[in-house]
Structures are given as structure tokens and as C-alpha cells.
Amino acid sequence: MQEYTSKEVFNQRFMEMNGDPKVKNREIAYDNWLADYEAEIEKCETVIVDLGCGLGNNTYFLIEKGKEVLACDISEVAIETLQKDVPQAKTKLFDMTQKFPIEDNYTDIVIADLCLHYFTKEVTKKMIAEIKRILKPNGLLLFRVNSIHDDNYMLKQSTLDKDFFWEEKQQKSKRVFHEESIKEFFADWKIEKIQEEKMLRYFKEKIVWNCAVRKV
Ligand SMILES: C[S@@+](CC[C@H](N)C(=O)[O-])C[C@H]1O[C@@H](n2cnc3c(N)ncnc32)[C@H](O)[C@@H]1O
């Protein structure tokens, strides 16, 4: 068994979204969560890295603000769709569970929206260390992850650690976060915001943590 949802599962999902005119996510739509960080984004002079960019909701927001963006994902379908829809963005196809093909101190801002919550504790820690490596000193990571209070449809499935779940039939993994676990993962960062909130980008309401942490 692998430790996280594979790229084939994501590719399949994005192909379905591409092929279904009724799927509103297919139209690039962001839910404006990054507006909270507008001042920080405005003054950023480096390329901004959008990790797990998917079809480009956040990339599109940043490009609209006149920013340079490196949009990264494991899914070829996501990257190819984004290249067509947001040709101004640079893209990189890679698996975040491995060393990122990005140099040290590359950027002042990393965005990781709804993409850090698929992994075991060990893999999550490894990814956070990689994010730290590519951030400049004092750089900012803005991210959203599943809250423990989200609709935990997978919680009855096999539990690998206290907050990590694997759904065998769909081959999907999910981690849920508590305020304490976020503080633990980012113990050696400066935590600027941990806010639990509802998001409405998908058809169904979702409860997430909206967080800003700074490399120290
Ligand atoms: C729920 S989507 C979020 C997409 C986008 N950030 C957004 O908010 O619209 C999760 C994204 O993470 C990507 N992803 C999942 N596992 C990954 C991995 N190991 N490496 C890189 N990207 C990954 C998926 O392909 C997918 O695009």
C-alpha cells in the first residue's frame, strides 16, 4: 500500500472535471482566501511558488495581481490544463514527497492550498522541511489544510496514525489537523495565523485551517 493518493487518482479526477461542463471548479474560480495576505503578496518581488496547484485557482489569483508564479503539481492533467488556462505561469511537474527540484532560498512566498493533507506524519514533516529549504529567510508559507471538524467521510476506514486515514476502495488518503498538530508541525517556525474557517469553493462546505507561518 502506498502512503498517499497517487497521481493517477488526481489525473482521473482532473480529467473528469475537464470533461464535465457542469463542474463549476473547471472554470477557474478562487475563493479569495489569499486576499487576507494581499499586502504581503503585493510587496513580494520573487517568483511565488504555488504547490499542489491543481487547475490553478491560486495561480490565477496571483497572476491577476501581476505576480510571477511557479505552479507545481504531481498531476500532468492539472499542469497541462493550467498551462492552457494561465499561460503566464511557469510550471513544474514533481512529487512533493521527494526532494523538490527547486533551489534553496528561491522564494519569499510559498502557497500550499489543500495539498499538504494527504500524507503520513513522516512525509508531512519531510515536505515542510523542503518548503523551508526553498523559502528565503523570513519567507512566508500560506496554506490551508483539512480541519478535524471537516466532514470526515473517511474516518471509519483504516487508521494508520491518529489523524491519518486510508480509503482502500478509492485509494485515497487524508490527514486531518488540530490546532495543536499544526503547532507541532511548525514548532520551529513563527506562527502568524491559525484560523479555522468554512470554505465554499467546492459544492459542499468544507472546514479548513487557514494558516500563515514564517521561516525563522
Ligand atoms: C485538492 S487539490 C488542491 C488544488 C489547488 N491547490 C487548489 O486549491 O485549487 C490537491 C492538489 O495537490 C496535488 N498533489 C497531491 N499529492 C501531491 C504530491 N505528492 N506532489 C505534488 N502535488 C500533489 C494534487 O494533484 C492536486 O492538484
The ligand as an SDF file (V2000), in Angstrom:
LIG
                    3D

 27 29  0  0  0  0  0  0  0  0999 V2000
   -7.4560   19.4570   -3.5090 C   0  0  0  0  0  0  0  0  0  0  0  0
   -6.3130   19.7440   -4.7970 S   0  0  0  0  0  0  0  0  0  0  0  0
   -5.9140   21.4700   -4.4940 C   0  0  0  0  0  0  0  0  0  0  0  0
   -5.5220   22.1820   -5.7660 C   0  0  0  0  0  0  0  0  0  0  0  0
   -5.2340   23.6830   -5.6100 C   0  0  0  0  0  0  0  0  0  0  0  0
   -4.2080   23.9670   -4.6460 N   0  0  0  0  0  0  0  0  0  0  0  0
   -6.4940   24.4000   -5.2190 C   0  0  0  0  0  0  0  0  0  0  0  0
   -6.6440   24.7540   -4.0480 O   0  0  0  0  0  0  0  0  0  0  0  0
   -7.3320   24.5840   -6.0830 O   0  0  0  0  0  0  0  0  0  0  0  0
   -4.8200   18.9300   -4.2470 C   0  0  0  0  0  0  0  0  0  0  0  0
   -3.6850   19.0410   -5.2490 C   0  0  0  0  0  0  0  0  0  0  0  0
   -2.4940   18.5020   -4.6810 O   0  0  0  0  0  0  0  0  0  0  0  0
   -1.8120   17.7900   -5.6900 C   0  0  0  0  0  0  0  0  0  0  0  0
   -0.9500   16.7820   -5.0720 N   0  0  0  0  0  0  0  0  0  0  0  0
   -1.3500   15.7420   -4.3000 C   0  0  0  0  0  0  0  0  0  0  0  0
   -0.3040   14.9840   -3.9530 N   0  0  0  0  0  0  0  0  0  0  0  0
    0.7920   15.5700   -4.4940 C   0  0  0  0  0  0  0  0  0  0  0  0
    2.1750   15.2450   -4.4790 C   0  0  0  0  0  0  0  0  0  0  0  0
    2.6350   14.1600   -3.8620 N   0  0  0  0  0  0  0  0  0  0  0  0
    3.0310   16.0770   -5.1160 N   0  0  0  0  0  0  0  0  0  0  0  0
    2.5680   17.1800   -5.7710 C   0  0  0  0  0  0  0  0  0  0  0  0
    1.2700   17.5280   -5.8270 N   0  0  0  0  0  0  0  0  0  0  0  0
    0.3860   16.7310   -5.1930 C   0  0  0  0  0  0  0  0  0  0  0  0
   -2.9310   17.1530   -6.4990 C   0  0  0  0  0  0  0  0  0  0  0  0
   -2.5360   16.7180   -7.7800 O   0  0  0  0  0  0  0  0  0  0  0  0
   -3.9510   18.2710   -6.5330 C   0  0  0  0  0  0  0  0  0  0  0  0
   -3.7470   19.1160   -7.6280 O   0  0  0  0  0  0  0  0  0  0  0  0
  1  2  1  0
  2  3  1  0
  2 10  1  0
  3  4  1  0
  4  5  1  0
  5  6  1  0
  5  7  1  0
  7  8  2  0
  7  9  1  0
 10 11  1  0
 11 12  1  0
 11 26  1  0
 12 13  1  0
 13 14  1  0
 13 24  1  0
 14 15  1  0
 14 23  1  0
 15 16  2  0
 16 17  1  0
 17 18  1  0
 17 23  2  0
 18 19  1  0
 18 20  2  0
 20 21  1  0
 21 22  2  0
 22 23  1  0
 24 25  1  0
 24 26  1  0
 26 27  1  0
M  CHG  2   2   1   9  -1
M  END
$$$$
